[in-house]
């Protein structure tokens, strides 16, 4: 999941390189079925927005990922919840993003001082 955010941030050739090293494979009935569908999904993700998936990787599990950019380095932090806690997914993603932004901003300020 988090790798999709990294692929999205790379764009163009970097995105194709990332997806070619991690070919799309159907893990559950809810998994994105092919590379074309994955590219459409990536195109629909707003830059900087948390991403959520529902039972695409493992049945019974929902996942979220939060993008992180420090300098020119793009990464993401992912997390999973049991499907019976799906109602917490988006709130958890937003809370994680806010806490990470706060921590990274404080750290960057400390480094720059």
C-alpha positions as CSV (number, residue, x, y, z in Angstrom):
1,X,0.0,0.0,0.0
2,X,2.6,2.5,1.1
3,X,4.6,1.7,-2.0
4,X,1.7,3.0,-4.2
5,X,2.1,6.5,-2.6
6,X,5.8,6.4,-3.3
7,X,5.1,5.3,-6.9
8,X,2.6,8.1,-7.2
9,X,5.0,10.7,-6.0
10,X,7.6,9.6,-8.5
11,X,5.3,10.1,-11.5
12,X,6.1,9.2,-15.1
13,X,9.1,6.9,-15.7
14,X,9.8,6.5,-11.9
15,X,6.2,5.3,-11.5
16,X,6.6,2.8,-14.3
17,X,9.9,1.6,-12.9
18,X,8.3,1.0,-9.4
19,X,5.3,-0.8,-10.8
20,X,7.4,-3.0,-13.1
21,X,9.4,-4.2,-10.1
22,X,6.2,-4.9,-8.2
23,X,3.8,-6.4,-10.8
24,X,0.1,-6.3,-10.0
25,X,-1.2,-9.7,-8.7
26,X,-4.6,-10.4,-7.5
27,X,-4.4,-11.3,-3.8
28,X,-8.1,-11.1,-2.9
29,X,-11.3,-10.5,-4.8
30,X,-11.0,-6.8,-3.9
31,X,-7.4,-6.3,-5.2
32,X,-6.8,-4.0,-8.1
33,X,-6.9,-6.5,-11.0
34,X,-4.3,-5.3,-13.4
35,X,-1.7,-2.6,-14.2
36,X,-4.2,-0.4,-16.1
37,X,-6.6,-0.3,-13.2
38,X,-3.7,0.4,-10.8
39,X,-2.6,3.4,-13.0
40,X,-6.2,4.7,-12.9
41,X,-6.2,4.3,-9.1
42,X,-2.9,6.1,-8.7
43,X,-4.1,8.9,-11.0
44,X,-7.2,9.4,-8.7
45,X,-5.1,9.9,-5.5
46,X,-4.6,13.5,-4.4
47,X,-1.0,14.4,-3.8
48,X,-0.3,14.4,-0.1
49,X,-3.6,12.7,0.8
50,X,-3.8,9.6,2.9
51,X,-4.7,6.5,1.0
52,X,-7.0,3.7,2.2
53,X,-7.7,0.2,0.9
54,X,-10.3,-2.2,2.0
55,X,-9.4,-5.9,2.0
56,X,-7.2,-5.6,-1.1
57,X,-4.2,-7.2,0.4
58,X,-5.6,-9.6,3.0
59,X,-9.3,-10.4,3.6
60,X,-10.3,-9.2,7.0
61,X,-7.9,-6.3,7.0
62,X,-8.2,-2.7,6.0
63,X,-5.1,-0.6,5.4
64,X,-4.1,3.0,5.2
65,X,-0.9,4.9,4.2
66,X,0.2,8.4,4.8
67,X,2.7,10.2,2.5
68,X,5.8,11.8,4.0
69,X,8.2,14.1,2.2
70,X,11.3,15.3,3.8
71,X,13.5,17.4,1.6
72,X,13.4,15.6,-1.8
73,X,12.8,12.2,-0.3
74,X,9.3,10.7,-0.7
75,X,8.2,7.9,1.5
76,X,5.1,6.7,3.3
77,X,4.0,5.1,6.6
78,X,1.4,2.3,6.3
79,X,-0.9,0.7,8.9
80,X,-3.5,-2.0,9.1
81,X,-6.7,-2.5,11.1
82,X,-9.1,-5.5,11.5
83,X,-12.0,-5.1,9.1
84,X,-14.4,-4.7,12.0
85,X,-12.6,-1.4,12.8
86,X,-13.0,-0.1,9.3
87,X,-14.9,2.9,10.6
88,X,-11.6,4.1,12.2
89,X,-9.6,3.8,9.0
90,X,-9.8,7.4,7.6
91,X,-9.7,9.0,11.0
92,X,-6.6,7.0,11.9
93,X,-4.9,8.0,8.6
94,X,-5.6,11.7,9.2
95,X,-4.5,11.6,12.8
96,X,-1.3,9.8,11.8
97,X,-0.6,12.4,9.1
98,X,-1.2,15.3,11.5
99,X,1.1,13.7,14.1
100,X,3.8,13.0,11.6
101,X,3.7,16.5,10.1
102,X,4.0,17.9,13.7
103,X,6.9,15.7,14.6
104,X,8.8,16.3,11.3
105,X,8.2,20.1,11.5
106,X,9.5,20.2,15.0
107,X,12.5,18.1,14.1
108,X,13.2,20.2,11.0
109,X,13.0,23.4,13.1
110,X,15.4,21.9,15.7
111,X,17.9,21.0,13.0
112,X,17.7,24.5,11.4
113,X,18.2,26.3,14.6
